């Protein structure tokens, strides 16, 4: 198969068949689709050759996955001239990269890969507790087992304490010696977390940019260039007027609350209506609210079901609770 569109559709159908709610396909976005099944949210980029991935696209996928608590995956067929191996996890620019068959095994059969391809070869993570338990059961010292596996005592100690990965040959040798499975599955479905434990940045925005008003209300912002929306806003520190406790009780603040946003930005009504379809689609799958910020007085409080907030209203909103109340009321109406 060498048609990316066909490959995307195949994966899209696979997800639907396995009970996922899926977004539309966005082939010209940094991600091709998002899909949800219960608490699991996947953000997928599908490529024929994974080396063709755009680093700026990947950076945006990482930021959005971090904000949405999504699991990002690059799914492809080959790397350069080599076919991606089944049940092996590769990595491109910090995102797990797998073959289509590996994705199928996880989704259909609940079978997760154990092997990570890295510089110098293939590696696995050892379950140190199991290794230690079976070593003692066989009355072997660290040095005894290390000698049998042809590694140093120090390396065996690191295996037992989860400090280093083992190459696949050593792991197989240990499993043969102890007659048990000691390797750990790689959890590709855990929510992505940025390496640096920082909040979304909410500063350094131009005063004319709508994100500046959101930042003042306590939202962290991911401004996007390669996504089907203009920005993702997520609460960093909810700012509620202490003199207005009613508003504070109207919103159940939590770290997962996010908003997908589009601006008018000199776009005509036809374009905005197309964007509303996208906002509805992605809001449904990501469990986020969405809204427009517009300057046009003629546009009402909603546009094809998407709440509309006027730019001058943004500057009059007192706190984040009041803003979310506006969005939710206009959504429900």
Residue, then its C-alpha position, 0 to 999 in steps of 0.5 A: x500500500x502506498x496511498x496515504x489517504x487509503x491508509x488513513x481511511x483503513x485506520x479510521x475504519x479500524x477505530x470505528x469497528x473497535x468502538x472508538x468515537x472518531x473525528x473527521x479526517x484532517x489530512x492537512x493538519x498536524x494530526x490526521x484524526x483524534x479518537x476516543x474510547x472511554x477515557x482513552x483519547x488518541x491523537x494520530x498522525x498517519x504516514x507511509x514513510x515516518x521519516x517524512x514527519x514534519x518536526x513543527x507538526x510533531x511539536x504541535x501534536x505534543x503540545x495539544x496531547x499534553x493539554x488534552x491528556x491525549x496519547x499521541x501516535x505516529x503510525x506508518x509503514x516504513x522508515x526510509x527503505x525499511x518496513x516498520x517491524x510489528x510489535x516494535x516501538x520506534x520514536x520520532x521527535x519524542x512521539x511513539x511511532x509504530x506500524x499499522x499491525x502494532x496498532x491493530x494488535x493493541x486495539x483489537x487484541x489488547x496486546x502491547x509491544x515490549x521492544x523499543x528500537x533505539x540507537x544501537x539496537x532493540x531494548x526492553x524494560x525489565x520487571x525488576x521485582x519479578x527478576x529479583x523474586x525468581x533469582x531468589x527462588x532459584x537461590x542465585x546471587x546477583x553475581x551468579x545470575x549475572x555470570x549466567x547471562x554474561x553481564x556484570x553484577x552492576x548491570x544485573x543490579x540496575x535491571x532489578x532496580x529499573x535503572x537501565x533497559x536490557x537488550x533483547x538478547x540478554x532479556x531472552x537469556x534471563x527468561x530462559x534461565x529463570x523460566x518466566x517472563x520478565x519484560x514489561x509491556x510499553x504503555x502507548x496509551x498513557x496520556x502524554x506529558x511534556x518532559x518539563x512539568x510546566x503550565x501552558x504559557x500565557x504570556x508574550x502575546x500581542x495585546x491585539x491577540x484574543x489569547x491575551x484576554x484569555x491569558x488574563x483570565x488564567x488560561x494557558x494557551x496553545x496557539x496553533x498553526x497546523x491544526x484545524x483550530x486557532x488555539x486551545x485554552x486550558x485553565x492554569x489557575x482559575x481566577x474567580x472574583x472572591x466577591x462573586x461566590x455564585x459564579x465560583x460555584x457555577x463551574x466545576x473547575x478541574x485541570x482537564x477543562x479545555x476550550x477550543x477557539x477560533x477567531x474571526x480574523x477577517x474570515x467571511x461567514x462561509x468560512x466561519x461556518x465551515x470552521x464551526x463544523x470542525x469545532x463541533x467535531x473536535x469538541x465532541x471527541x475531546x470532550x472540550x467546549x469551543x467558541x468563536x471570538x468575533x468583532x462583527x456586531x451582526x453575528x449573534x450569540x452563536x454560529x451554527x451552534x458554536x458559542x460566539x463571544x464578541x471581542x469587546x465582551x472579552x475585555x469586560x469579563x471579570x473572571x474565568x468562571x464568568x467567561x465559562x458561564x457565558x460560553x456554556x449558556x450560549x452553547x446550551x441555548 
